[in-house]
Amino acid sequence: MPNTTPNHEETDVQRWQGNFENLWGVMSSPDTNRAARDFATSQVTGMANRMAEDAVRDWLSHKGNARVSFSYPTKGSADVLIPAWNTPNHLIFGQAGVRLDKERNTWNAGLGWRYYPSKQWMLGVNSFYDYDKTGGNARWGAGVEARTDYLSLSANRYFRITDWHQSPLENMEDYYERPANGYDLRGKFWLPSFPKIGGELAYEKYFGKNVSTKGDASSPDALRDAPYTLTSTVNYTPFPLVTMSVGHKSGSVNETIAKLELNYQFGQPLNVQFDGENVKLMRSLAGSRYDFVDRNYNIVMQYRKQRLVSLTLPASLSGGSRSTIRITAVIVNVVVAQDVKY
């Protein structure tokens, strides 16, 4: 088979040869000034085009993604995405992460497939396993996503695996807990004229009674029945390595969100990731190939009040006059009863 690998040394020689020929043409031209201007313009234009092509090629050459986030009211998180099978029309990838907040430590792992039917759109599916190490809670999620230039859409469904058990939280010591079933719809968009500025919208809905959607702490006062939340966020990315965002969550809960993200692309030199001109490439379909799946990685919990003490007496008693009847009381308790008086 013929060697189709580009020979950069031959390309450079041909480029210099062409430059000398063009320069000779300028010197031998009857209108030297005009020829010199045309030559300089062509050289500057060619250099700019080559720099743009090199930037795009360098950006698309990275193989995977890593992210560290520091946020309020939660503490922080870290994620990594690694491609397993990568062709122009298909991407199969693995993603893993950990979340640390005031109450729980959560681990996430998932697989995804992204299909590129054209140069304008990406369609994807994914599935994740989420595990709350603090409380021993587990759930799984399934999601779909679509992407084009400056726009990202996703939808996710969450299903509990773990059922009712004692909550480890100090504020919920009298409650059982389990993951809540639910779903969300999410969208991200950026300004084509100024891609460093973007926005996010997310609608979340969970089912059942006594569900906590509050991000910083769970308490009996924060529980809601079949809650929903609507989150709107504005973000700013001065260069690819850093993204800052602030938002507000409303609906069944009311709280402010602030986040700082450090995004590192594998295989990319740091000078490329610090270059603000490359933010526009991030917002394109080709540049977002290794973006993380947009979903809620924290497990939303449902609670149930424990029946601490239950005293049961016989339904009926019978006996003769002046007889002594023994009454047996049955106590079902979660906490140990120290004394019973009646």
N, C-alpha and C positions, 0 to 999 in steps of 0.2 A: 504494500500500500504506500502511496506517496506520503511524505511528511508534510502534514498540514499545520504544524506548530509554527507560529510566527517567529521569524528570525529578527530580533530587535537590532542586531548589529548591521544586517543588510538594510533594514529600514532606515537606520541612522545614516548609513553611507549614501543611500538613494536620496535622502532628504538634503544632505549637504551638497550632493551633486546637483540637485535641482536648484538649490539656493545660488550656487556659483553660476549656473546657466542663466538664472533670472537676473543676477547682478551684472553679468556680461551684457545681457540684453538692455539693461538700464544705461550702461556706459556707452553703448553703441547706438542708442536711440537718438533721433534728431531733437526730440523734446525731452531733454534730460530731467528737468524739474518735475514734469508731470509723471514721467516714468518712475522717478524716485518716490514720489508720493504714492503711486499705485503699488510699488514694490513694498514700501513700509506698511501700507494698509493691509496688504495681503499677508505679510508676515505676522502682524499683530493679530489679525483675525484667525489665522491658522494656529497661532500659539494659544489663543483663548479657547478655540474649539478643542485642541488637544488636551488642555488642562481640564476642561469640562468632561471630556470623555474619560480621562484618567480618574477624575473624582468619582464618576458614576461606577466605573469598573472597580475601583478600590472599595467603594461602599458596598457593592453587591458581592464582594469576595469574602465577607466575614461569614463565619460558620457557627451561628448560635448567639445566645443573648444571656446576659446576667443583669439582675436588678436588685438594688438595695434601697429600701424605703424607710423613711422616718416620718411618722405621722402623729397627729393629735386628733382624737383623744387616745388612740392606741399607741403602742410603743414603736414597733417596727416590724419589718419583714425582709425576706431575701428569697429570690427566685432564680432559677436557671432553666433555659430552654436549649435542648440539643437536638439537631436534626438526625434522624436515623436513615431516611431515604429521601434523596433530594434530586429531582429532575425539573426541567423547565415547567412542566404542567402539574407536578405532584410534589407534595412535601408531607412526609410522615415524621412526627417529632415526639419527643418525650419532654415533659416539664415537671419540675419538682420545686417545692418551696417550704418555708417555715414562717409562721407568724407568732410574734410574742406581744402580748398585751397585758393589761393589769390583772386579768383574771385567768387567762388560759394560754397555753402553748399549743398551736395547731400545726399539723403537718399535712402537706398536700402532694399528691402525685397523680399524673394523668398522661394520656396519650391523645394525639390529635392527627387529623388528616386534612390537608388543605389542597384544593383542586383549583387550577387556574384554567378555565375554559377559554379565556381570551386574555389579551394584554390589558383589558380594562377592569376585570372582575376576578375576585377570589371567593370560593365557596368552601366552607369547612365544617367539620363535625369533630367533637371531642368528648371524652369521658374522664372524670376525675374521682379519686378516692380521697376523702378528707377525714382526718383523725385528730380528735381533741385529746391530747396526751394528758391534760390535767384531769378531765372528768371521765376519760375512757369512752367518749362518744365517737361514733363513726357514721358517715353518710356517703352516698355516691351521687354524682351529678352527671347530667348529659347536656350538651350544648351544641348550638349551631352558630355559625358566624358568616358574615359577608363583608367584603372589603373592596373599595375602589379608591382612586386618588382623593385624599382629603376627607374621607368618610369611612367609618367603621361601624357595623351593626352586629349585635349578638343577642341571643336568647338562651336562657339556662333553666333547667329544672333540677330541683334538689329532692332527694329521697333519703329518709332515715334508714339506717341499718340497726342501730342500737335502740332498745326499748327502755321503759321506765326503770330508773335506779336512783339511788341516793345522790343528791347534788353535793359536790365537794366544796362549794362556795360558802363562805361564812355567812353572807347575807341571806342565803337560801338553805340553811341547815334543816329547816322543817319542810323541805320540798323534794319531790322526785324530779328528775329531768330526763329529757331525751331530745334529739335533734328535731326541729320542725320541718315539715314538708313545705315546699314553696317553689316559686319561680321568679325570674326577673327578665326585664327587657332593657337593653343598654345601647347607647349610641355615642359615638365620638365624632367630632368634626373640627376642621381647621380652616383658617382663612387662606385661600389660594394666594391672595395678594400679600399676606403677611403670615406665613405658616408657623411662625413662632408662637402665635396666639391660637388657642383652641378651647373647646368647650365639651362638656360631658353631661349626659342626662341618663338617669337610671331609675326605673320603676321596679320595686320589689313587693311581692305579695306572699304572705305565709298563712298557713291554715291552722285551725285549732284554737283552743282557749289558752290564756296565760302564756303568751309568746313574748319574748324579750328581743326587741330590735335595737336597743340602746347599745352604742358601741363601747362606752367606757366602763359601765358597771351594770350588773343585774341586781334588782331589788324587787320585793313584792309590789311596790308602788309603780314600777316601770312596766308591769305585765299588761298586755293588751290582747283582746280576742280578735283573731283573724286580721292582724295588723298589715298595713301597707306603708311604704315610704317612697318619697320622691326626692332624689338627690340631684342637684344641679351644681356643676363645678366649672371653674375657669382655670386654665393652666397656661403656663409660660415656659418655653424651652429656649433659653439663650443660645445654647449649643447642644449637640446630641447627648452629651454626658449627663446633663442636669435638666430636670423638670420640676417646677414648683407649681403647686395648685392650691386653691382654696375653694370651699364649697359649703353648701347648706343642705341639711337633710330635714325634710318636713313630712307631714302626714301623721302617723301614729307616734312619731317621736320628733323632737325639735332640737337639733344640735348643729354646731359648726365644725367643719372638717378642714384641716390644713395638712399638707403633705409635701415632703421633699424627697425626690427620687434621684438615685444615681444609676444610670443605665450604661452598662459596659458591653460593647459588641466584640465578640471573640474575633481575632484576626485583624482587627483594625488598629492602626497606630494611634497613639493618644493625640497627636496633632490633628488628625482627621476628626476625632471625637470632640475636640475643643473648637473646631471650626464652625462658626455659626452659619456659614453658607450651606453646610450639609444638612441643616434642619429640613430644608425643602425636600431633599431626597428621602428623609424619614417619612414624610407625609404621602409620598407616592406609593402606588401599589407594589412596585418592585422593591422599594426601600423598606417596606413594612413586612417583608416576608417572614421574619423571625420575631415579630411582635408577640407578646404574651397574650394568652387567652383572657378576654375581658369577662370576669365573673366575680361573685362574692366568695372569697376563699375562707372567710370566717364562718363557722357553723352557728346559725341562729338557733337558739334553744327554746324549748317549750317546757313549762313547769306544771306540777300538780301538787297541791297541798296535801301533806301527809295527815292521816287520821291518827293523832297522837295517842289517844286513849278511848277505848270503847268499852262501856260497862253494860252487860246484858243480864237481866233477871228473868226468872221463869215467867212464862206467859200467864199461868194460873196456878193457884195453890188450894189445897183442900185439907181439912182436918176436923177432928171433933172438938167439943167444948173443953177448954182448959188444956188442950194438948199443945205440945211444943213442936213447932215445925221448923226444920232446918232450911234456910234459904241459901241457895248456892248462886253466887255471882260469878260470871265469866268476864274476865278482863282481857281484852286484846289491846296491846300497847306497843308503840315503837320505842318510846323511852321507858326506862325502868321506873315503876311506880314505887315510891317510898312509903306511902301510907294511903289507905282508903277509908273514908268515914261516910256513913250514911245513916 
